[in-house]
């Protein structure tokens, strides 16, 4: 994760502002306010509107637009959790394959590190609105 940690301080990119500008309207509102839920349930991305990722953004409304690092740090944490789940899945697969336990954890660790540090994940972590992809990885595991 240290590989991506230095880039967390980059600015908002591409369509981050377009998709998250409405956070300014709910800054300081509680989870129980109607404006909070209008933001969460008012998404127009995909058939469901992606309420889970919008909920996670709404929880960070007080950081918008002044702290891209706050949003990207949460993305990095979710990516770390995804990598942990990849490790656990690989560990289970090595058990199914009946590998020696001393080899199993090494294979699972190596595989999850390759997955976690692969540059293809940089866009998912550093483009703030791609949190939906991180959360979908989490739900698949």
Backbone as a printed PyTorch tensor [residue, N CA C, xyz], in Angstrom:
tensor([[[  0.8110,  -1.1820,   0.0000],
         [  0.0000,   0.0000,   0.0000],
         [  0.8640,   1.2610,   0.0000]],

        [[  2.0910,   1.1180,   0.5170],
         [  3.0080,   2.2620,   0.5200],
         [  3.2690,   2.7540,  -0.8950]],

        [[  3.1320,   1.8470,  -1.8550],
         [  3.3330,   2.1720,  -3.2610],
         [  2.3840,   3.2840,  -3.7070]],

        [[  1.1440,   3.2270,  -3.2320],
         [  0.1310,   4.2120,  -3.6030],
         [  0.0420,   5.3660,  -2.6050]],

        [[  0.5810,   5.1830,  -1.4220],
         [  0.4110,   6.1640,  -0.3490],
         [  0.9500,   7.5430,  -0.7190]],

        [[  2.0140,   7.6070,  -1.4810],
         [  2.5890,   8.9010,  -1.8560],
         [  1.6780,   9.6780,  -2.8020]],

        [[  0.8990,   8.9740,  -3.5900],
         [  0.0340,   9.6280,  -4.5770],
         [ -1.2970,  10.0730,  -3.9820]],

        [[ -1.5520,   9.7190,  -2.7510],
         [ -2.8230,  10.0740,  -2.1050],
         [ -3.0070,  11.5900,  -2.0440]],

        [[ -1.9340,  12.3270,  -2.0300],
         [ -2.0120,  13.7870,  -1.9110],
         [ -2.2010,  14.4830,  -3.2560]],

        [[ -2.5100,  13.7250,  -4.2870],
         [ -2.7830,  14.3220,  -5.5960],
         [ -4.1610,  14.9920,  -5.5780]],

        [[ -4.4050,  15.9080,  -6.5170],
         [ -5.7030,  16.6120,  -6.5230],
         [ -6.8290,  15.7040,  -7.0220]],

        [[ -8.0570,  16.1940,  -6.8990],
         [ -9.1750,  15.4910,  -7.5110],
         [ -8.9510,  15.4720,  -9.0160]],

        [[ -9.3500,  14.3980,  -9.6720],
         [ -9.0590,  14.2070, -11.0850],
         [-10.3390,  13.9790, -11.8940]],

        [[-10.2540,  14.2870, -13.1710],
         [-11.2820,  14.0030, -14.1600],
         [-12.6850,  14.3240, -13.6600]],

        [[-13.5330,  13.3010, -13.5120],
         [-14.9320,  13.5630, -13.1820],
         [-15.2280,  13.5160, -11.6840]],

        [[-14.1920,  13.5710, -10.8520],
         [-14.4130,  13.5950,  -9.4050],
         [-15.3060,  14.7730,  -9.0130]],

        [[-14.9660,  15.9580,  -9.4970],
         [-15.7270,  17.1510,  -9.1320],
         [-17.1560,  17.0830,  -9.6600]],

        [[-17.3060,  16.6550, -10.8810],
         [-18.6360,  16.5690, -11.4830],
         [-19.5520,  15.6560, -10.6720]],

        [[-19.0100,  14.5600, -10.1700],
         [-19.8250,  13.5910,  -9.4460],
         [-19.9870,  13.8990,  -7.9600]],

        [[-19.0870,  14.7090,  -7.4090],
         [-19.1180,  14.9230,  -5.9620],
         [-19.4230,  16.3520,  -5.5460]],

        [[-19.6450,  17.2510,  -6.4830],
         [-19.9370,  18.6490,  -6.1340],
         [-21.1320,  18.7950,  -5.1990]],

        [[-22.0880,  17.9030,  -5.2830],
         [-23.2790,  17.9870,  -4.4230],
         [-22.9380,  17.7750,  -2.9480]],

        [[-21.7410,  17.2660,  -2.6590],
         [-21.3280,  17.1130,  -1.2630],
         [-21.2830,  18.4580,  -0.5390]],

        [[-21.0130,  19.5210,  -1.2780],
         [-20.9630,  20.8550,  -0.6690],
         [-22.3030,  21.2280,  -0.0530]],

        [[-23.3930,  20.7060,  -0.5830],
         [-24.7310,  21.0310,  -0.0840],
         [-25.0930,  20.2650,   1.1810]],

        [[-24.3570,  19.1940,   1.4640],
         [-24.6890,  18.4210,   2.6670],
         [-23.5970,  18.5350,   3.7360]],

        [[-22.6320,  19.3890,   3.5040],
         [-21.5640,  19.6020,   4.4830],
         [-22.1920,  20.0140,   5.8130]],

        [[-21.8150,  19.3330,   6.8730],
         [-22.3160,  19.6580,   8.1940],
         [-23.6480,  19.0130,   8.5390]],

        [[-24.2730,  18.3420,   7.5930],
         [-25.5480,  17.6860,   7.8770],
         [-25.3050,  16.3230,   8.5130]],

        [[-26.2570,  15.8770,   9.2930],
         [-26.1270,  14.5710,   9.9320],
         [-26.6760,  13.4790,   9.0220]],

        [[-26.4290,  12.2620,   9.4110],
         [-26.9210,  11.1030,   8.6690],
         [-28.4470,  11.0800,   8.6620]],

        [[-29.0600,  11.7420,   9.6050],
         [-30.5160,  11.7220,   9.7230],
         [-31.1980,  12.8500,   8.9470]],

        [[-30.4290,  13.6940,   8.2960],
         [-31.0380,  14.8140,   7.5740],
         [-31.5110,  14.3680,   6.1840]],

        [[-32.5770,  14.9820,   5.6910],
         [-33.1020,  14.6150,   4.3720],
         [-32.1010,  14.8720,   3.2440]],

        [[-31.3170,  15.9540,   3.3430],
         [-30.3430,  16.2600,   2.3050],
         [-29.2860,  15.1790,   2.1540]],

        [[-28.8750,  14.6140,   3.2780],
         [-27.8980,  13.5220,   3.2710],
         [-28.4230,  12.3660,   2.4330]],

        [[-29.6820,  11.9750,   2.7020],
         [-30.2580,  10.8260,   2.0070],
         [-30.6360,  11.1420,   0.5700]],

        [[-30.9400,  12.3960,   0.2710],
         [-31.1810,  12.7770,  -1.1240],
         [-29.9100,  12.5870,  -1.9460]],

        [[-28.7570,  12.9300,  -1.3480],
         [-27.4880,  12.7160,  -2.0410],
         [-27.2390,  11.2190,  -2.2430]],

        [[-27.4130,  10.4410,  -1.1910],
         [-27.1290,   9.0040,  -1.2450],
         [-28.0290,   8.2850,  -2.2450]],

        [[-29.2910,   8.5970,  -2.2300],
         [-30.2470,   7.8810,  -3.0780],
         [-30.4860,   8.5550,  -4.4170]],

        [[-29.8790,   9.7140,  -4.6240],
         [-30.1030,  10.4560,  -5.8590],
         [-29.0470,  10.2370,  -6.9200]],

        [[-28.2430,   9.2030,  -6.7890],
         [-27.2040,   8.9350,  -7.7790],
         [-27.7800,   8.5740,  -9.1260]],

        [[-27.0650,   8.9230, -10.1860],
         [-27.5460,   8.6170, -11.5330],
         [-26.5780,   7.7040, -12.2820]],

        [[-25.7100,   7.0150, -11.5580],
         [-24.7490,   6.1100, -12.1900],
         [-25.2620,   4.6800, -12.1060]],

        [[-25.4970,   4.0910, -13.2330],
         [-25.9530,   2.7140, -13.2680],
         [-27.4170,   2.5820, -12.8680]],

        [[-27.9410,   1.3780, -12.9750],
         [-29.3620,   1.1600, -12.6900],
         [-29.7290,   1.3800, -11.2170]],

        [[-28.7970,   1.1680, -10.2950],
         [-29.1130,   1.3270,  -8.8750],
         [-28.7070,   2.6900,  -8.3280]],

        [[-27.8850,   3.4250,  -9.0580],
         [-27.4320,   4.7320,  -8.5920],
         [-26.2280,   4.6720,  -7.6630]],

        [[-25.7650,   3.4890,  -7.3340],
         [-24.6030,   3.2580,  -6.4790],
         [-24.7220,   3.9030,  -5.0970]],

        [[-25.7580,   3.5870,  -4.3530],
         [-25.9710,   4.2190,  -3.0540],
         [-24.9040,   3.8790,  -2.0130]],

        [[-24.2620,   2.7240,  -2.0990],
         [-23.2520,   2.3720,  -1.1010],
         [-22.0440,   3.2930,  -1.2120]],

        [[-21.5550,   3.5000,  -2.4250],
         [-20.4120,   4.4020,  -2.5790],
         [-20.8090,   5.8420,  -2.2760]],

        [[-22.0150,   6.2510,  -2.6720],
         [-22.4620,   7.6100,  -2.3580],
         [-22.6250,   7.8040,  -0.8520]],

        [[-23.0480,   6.7800,  -0.1530],
         [-23.1430,   6.8510,   1.3060],
         [-21.7530,   7.0770,   1.9010]],

        [[-20.7680,   6.3350,   1.3950],
         [-19.4040,   6.5050,   1.9210],
         [-18.8700,   7.9040,   1.6180]],

        [[-19.2050,   8.4500,   0.4630],
         [-18.7980,   9.8270,   0.1540],
         [-19.5200,  10.8240,   1.0500]],

        [[-20.8070,  10.6020,   1.2850],
         [-21.5900,  11.5210,   2.1070],
         [-21.0360,  11.5970,   3.5270]],

        [[-20.5110,  10.4990,   4.0160],
         [-19.8970,  10.5090,   5.3430],
         [-18.6690,  11.4130,   5.3930]],

        [[-18.0860,  11.6830,   4.2340],
         [-16.9020,  12.5350,   4.1460],
         [-17.2050,  13.9260,   3.6010]],

        [[-18.4440,  14.3310,   3.5990],
         [-18.8380,  15.6090,   3.0000],
         [-18.0760,  16.7940,   3.5800]],

        [[-17.7120,  16.7360,   4.8410],
         [-17.0020,  17.8540,   5.4570],
         [-15.5960,  18.0450,   4.8780]],

        [[-15.0690,  17.0370,   4.2060],
         [-13.7340,  17.1410,   3.5930],
         [-13.7840,  17.6610,   2.1580]],

        [[-14.9790,  17.7760,   1.5980],
         [-15.1280,  18.2130,   0.2020],
         [-15.1260,  19.7290,   0.1210]],

        [[-14.4670,  20.3310,  -0.8050],
         [-13.5020,  19.8730,  -1.8060],
         [-12.0520,  20.1350,  -1.3880]],

        [[-11.8560,  20.3730,  -0.1170],
         [-10.5540,  20.8490,   0.3490],
         [ -9.5400,  19.7530,   0.6450]],

        [[ -9.9710,  18.5240,   0.7570],
         [ -9.0520,  17.4610,   1.1650],
         [ -9.1820,  16.2090,   0.3020]],

        [[ -8.5920,  16.2520,  -0.8880],
         [ -8.6290,  15.0390,  -1.7080],
         [ -7.9420,  13.8660,  -1.0150]],

        [[ -6.9430,  14.1570,  -0.1960],
         [ -6.2180,  13.0890,   0.4970],
         [ -7.1330,  12.3040,   1.4270]],

        [[ -8.1100,  12.9550,   2.0220],
         [ -9.0420,  12.2440,   2.9060],
         [ -9.8330,  11.1990,   2.1240]],

        [[-10.3130,  11.5750,   0.9570],
         [-11.0830,  10.6490,   0.1270],
         [-10.1960,   9.5220,  -0.4020]],

        [[ -9.0180,   9.8760,  -0.8560],
         [ -8.1190,   8.8790,  -1.4340],
         [ -7.5460,   7.9540,  -0.3710]],

        [[ -7.4100,   8.4540,   0.8440],
         [ -6.9580,   7.5930,   1.9430],
         [ -7.9900,   6.5180,   2.2520]],

        [[ -9.2630,   6.8930,   2.2210],
         [-10.3210,   5.8950,   2.4230],
         [-10.2780,   4.8700,   1.2940]],

        [[-10.0750,   5.3260,   0.0620],
         [ -9.9430,   4.3930,  -1.0600],
         [ -8.7760,   3.4310,  -0.8320]],

        [[ -7.6760,   3.9520,  -0.3250],
         [ -6.5020,   3.1140,  -0.0720],
         [ -6.7830,   2.0900,   1.0210]],

        [[ -7.5140,   2.4840,   2.0380],
         [ -7.8780,   1.5460,   3.1090],
         [ -8.7790,   0.4430,   2.5590]],

        [[ -9.7540,   0.8190,   1.7410],
         [-10.6360,  -0.1890,   1.1440],
         [ -9.8230,  -1.1350,   0.2600]],

        [[ -8.8670,  -0.5930,  -0.4870],
         [ -8.0090,  -1.4270,  -1.3260],
         [ -7.2030,  -2.4120,  -0.4600]],

        [[ -6.7250,  -1.9420,   0.6800],
         [ -6.0030,  -2.8240,   1.6000],
         [ -6.8920,  -3.9470,   2.1240]],

        [[ -8.1390,  -3.6280,   2.4200],
         [ -9.0830,  -4.6600,   2.8500],
         [ -9.3640,  -5.6560,   1.7220]],

        [[ -9.4790,  -5.1370,   0.5030],
         [ -9.6550,  -6.0210,  -0.6590],
         [ -8.4680,  -6.9720,  -0.7930]],

        [[ -7.2650,  -6.4410,  -0.6320],
         [ -6.0520,  -7.2660,  -0.7420],
         [ -6.0270,  -8.3390,   0.3430]],

        [[ -6.4960,  -8.0020,   1.5360],
         [ -6.5660,  -8.9960,   2.6100],
         [ -7.5350, -10.1170,   2.2530]],

        [[ -8.6360,  -9.7470,   1.6230],
         [ -9.5930, -10.7630,   1.2000],
         [ -9.0300, -11.6410,   0.0780]],

        [[ -8.2600, -11.0420,  -0.8170],
         [ -7.5990, -11.8320,  -1.8640],
         [ -6.6520, -12.8430,  -1.2190]],

        [[ -5.9250, -12.4120,  -0.1970],
         [ -5.0270, -13.3130,   0.5270],
         [ -5.8180, -14.4840,   1.1180]],

        [[ -6.9250, -14.1920,   1.7830],
         [ -7.7150, -15.2540,   2.4080],
         [ -8.2990, -16.2200,   1.3830]],

        [[ -8.7310, -15.6900,   0.2460],
         [ -9.2540, -16.5580,  -0.8150],
         [ -8.1480, -17.4560,  -1.3640]],

        [[ -6.9800, -16.8640,  -1.6000],
         [ -5.8530, -17.6650,  -2.1050],
         [ -5.4380, -18.7220,  -1.0970]],

        [[ -5.4650, -18.3710,   0.1830],
         [ -5.1210, -19.3340,   1.2310],
         [ -6.1110, -20.5010,   1.2200]],

        [[ -7.3890, -20.2010,   1.0340],
         [ -8.3910, -21.2610,   0.9550],
         [ -8.1750, -22.1330,  -0.2860]],

        [[ -7.8010, -21.5120,  -1.3830],
         [ -7.5390, -22.2830,  -2.6010],
         [ -6.3480, -23.2190,  -2.4390]],

        [[ -5.3260, -22.7680,  -1.7300],
         [ -4.1650, -23.6420,  -1.5060],
         [ -4.5490, -24.8300,  -0.6230]],

        [[ -5.5010, -24.6390,   0.2700],
         [ -5.9770, -25.7600,   1.0950],
         [ -6.7490, -26.7580,   0.2450]],

        [[ -7.5560, -26.2460,  -0.6780],
         [ -8.2960, -27.1220,  -1.5840],
         [ -7.3230, -27.9260,  -2.4440]],

        [[ -6.2240, -27.2750,  -2.8150],
         [ -5.2080, -27.9410,  -3.6310],
         [ -4.3140, -28.8600,  -2.8050]],

        [[ -4.5290, -28.8800,  -1.4880],
         [ -3.7900, -29.7360,  -0.5540],
         [ -2.2790, -29.4690,  -0.5820]],

        [[ -1.9240, -28.1820,  -0.6440],
         [ -0.5130, -27.8020,  -0.5830],
         [ -0.0390, -27.8050,   0.8600]],

        [[  1.2520, -27.9580,   1.0210],
         [  1.8440, -27.8910,   2.3630],
         [  1.5370, -26.5380,   2.9820]],

        [[  1.2620, -26.5220,   4.2820],
         [  0.9080, -25.2720,   4.9530],
         [  2.0460, -24.2580,   4.8850]],

        [[  3.2890, -24.7440,   4.9180],
         [  4.4380, -23.8350,   4.8460],
         [  4.5260, -23.1450,   3.4840]],

        [[  4.0360, -23.7940,   2.4420],
         [  4.0160, -23.1890,   1.1040],
         [  2.7370, -22.3860,   0.8640]],

        [[  1.6640, -22.8110,   1.4890],
         [  0.3600, -22.2070,   1.2360],
         [  0.3420, -20.7200,   1.5630]],

        [[  0.8090, -20.3440,   2.7290],
         [  0.7470, -18.9270,   3.1090],
         [  1.6770, -18.0900,   2.2440]],

        [[  2.8140, -18.6810,   1.8010],
         [  3.7330, -17.9330,   0.9310],
         [  3.0890, -17.6620,  -0.4310]],

        [[  2.4550, -18.6740,  -0.9730],
         [  1.7900, -18.5140,  -2.2660],
         [  0.6570, -17.4970,  -2.1540]],

        [[ -0.1370, -17.6010,  -1.1060],
         [ -1.2470, -16.6710,  -0.9060],
         [ -0.7260, -15.2440,  -0.7170]],

        [[  0.3320, -15.0800,   0.0470],
         [  0.9050, -13.7530,   0.2760],
         [  1.4660, -13.1730,  -1.0150]],

        [[  2.2210, -13.9600,  -1.7410],
         [  2.8100, -13.4970,  -3.0060],
         [  1.7140, -13.0880,  -3.9920]],

        [[  0.6850, -13.9030,  -4.1050],
         [ -0.4170, -13.6190,  -5.0270],
         [ -1.1570, -12.3430,  -4.6300]],

        [[ -1.4490, -12.1990,  -3.3480],
         [ -2.1850, -11.0090,  -2.9100],
         [ -1.3400,  -9.7510,  -3.0370]],

        [[ -0.0280,  -9.8530,  -2.8390],
         [  0.8430,  -8.6890,  -3.0270],
         [  0.9070,  -8.2730,  -4.4880]],

        [[  1.0000,  -9.2470,  -5.3730],
         [  0.9820,  -8.9210,  -6.8070],
         [ -0.3290,  -8.2220,  -7.1530]],

        [[ -1.4210,  -8.7600,  -6.6410],
         [ -2.7260,  -8.1490,  -6.9050],
         [ -2.7840,  -6.7390,  -6.3380]],

        [[ -2.3500,  -6.5650,  -5.1070],
         [ -2.4690,  -5.2720,  -4.4190],
         [ -1.5860,  -4.1970,  -5.0360]],

        [[ -0.4100,  -4.5590,  -5.4800],
         [  0.5480,  -3.5690,  -5.9610],
         [  0.5290,  -3.3750,  -7.4690]],

        [[ -0.3060,  -4.1100,  -8.1480],
         [ -0.3590,  -3.9860,  -9.6050],
         [ -0.7890,  -2.5710,  -9.9950]],

        [[ -0.0810,  -1.9590, -10.9410],
         [ -0.4000,  -0.5810, -11.3330],
         [ -1.8130,  -0.3710, -11.8690]],

        [[ -2.4710,  -1.4210, -12.3300],
         [ -3.8270,  -1.2550, -12.8450],
         [ -4.7610,  -0.7280, -11.7560]],

        [[ -4.4270,  -0.9570, -10.5080],
         [ -5.2740,  -0.5040,  -9.4020],
         [ -5.0710,   0.9670,  -9.0620]],

        [[ -4.0730,   1.5990,  -9.6450],
         [ -3.8210,   3.0070,  -9.3020],
         [ -5.0010,   3.8890,  -9.6830]],

        [[ -5.6570,   3.5970, -10.7900],
         [ -6.7960,   4.4360, -11.1800],
         [ -7.9590,   4.2730, -10.2110]],

        [[ -8.1570,   3.0720,  -9.7150],
         [ -9.2680,   2.8270,  -8.8040],
         [ -9.0410,   3.5290,  -7.4680]],

        [[ -7.7990,   3.6210,  -7.0570],
         [ -7.4780,   4.2540,  -5.7820],
         [ -7.4190,   5.7680,  -5.9170]],

        [[ -6.8210,   6.2530,  -6.9750],
         [ -6.5240,   7.6840,  -7.0780],
         [ -7.6030,   8.5030,  -7.7780]],

        [[ -8.5070,   7.8730,  -8.5000],
         [ -9.6760,   8.5790,  -9.0270],
         [-10.7670,   8.3780,  -7.9810]],

        [[-11.0420,   9.3940,  -7.2520],
         [-11.8930,   9.2920,  -6.0710],
         [-13.2160,   8.5960,  -6.3510]],

        [[-13.8800,   8.9450,  -7.4260],
         [-15.2030,   8.3710,  -7.6860],
         [-15.1530,   6.8920,  -8.0540]],

        [[-13.9760,   6.3550,  -8.2420],
         [-13.8660,   4.9280,  -8.5410],
         [-13.9890,   4.0660,  -7.2860]],

        [[-14.3330,   4.6970,  -6.1750],
         [-14.5580,   3.9450,  -4.9400],
         [-15.5940,   2.8490,  -5.1560]],

        [[-16.5270,   3.1010,  -6.0730],
         [-17.5510,   2.0900,  -6.3570],
         [-16.9040,   0.7900,  -6.8180]],

        [[-15.8280,   0.8700,  -7.5780],
         [-15.1350,  -0.3430,  -8.0340],
         [-14.4500,  -1.0370,  -6.8670]],

        [[-13.8560,  -0.2590,  -5.9610],
         [-13.2320,  -0.8450,  -4.7790],
         [-14.2630,  -1.5670,  -3.9200]],

        [[-15.4070,  -0.9330,  -3.7440],
         [-16.4520,  -1.5410,  -2.9350],
         [-17.0320,  -2.7740,  -3.6100]],

        [[-17.0950,  -2.7810,  -4.9290],
         [-17.5940,  -3.9700,  -5.6200],
         [-16.5930,  -5.1270,  -5.4840]],

        [[-15.3020,  -4.8260,  -5.5020],
         [-14.3000,  -5.8760,  -5.2380],
         [-14.5310,  -6.4730,  -3.8720]],

        [[-14.7890,  -5.6210,  -2.9000],
         [-15.0110,  -6.0540,  -1.5270],
         [-16.2290,  -6.9700,  -1.4270]],

        [[-17.2690,  -6.6480,  -2.1530],
         [-18.4800,  -7.4580,  -2.0660],
         [-18.3280,  -8.7940,  -2.7960]],

        [[-17.4660,  -8.8380,  -3.8250],
         [-17.2680, -10.1120,  -4.5360],
         [-16.5120, -11.0940,  -3.6910]],

        [[-15.6200, -10.5760,  -2.8620],
         [-14.8200, -11.4820,  -2.0180],
         [-15.6800, -11.9720,  -0.8980]]])
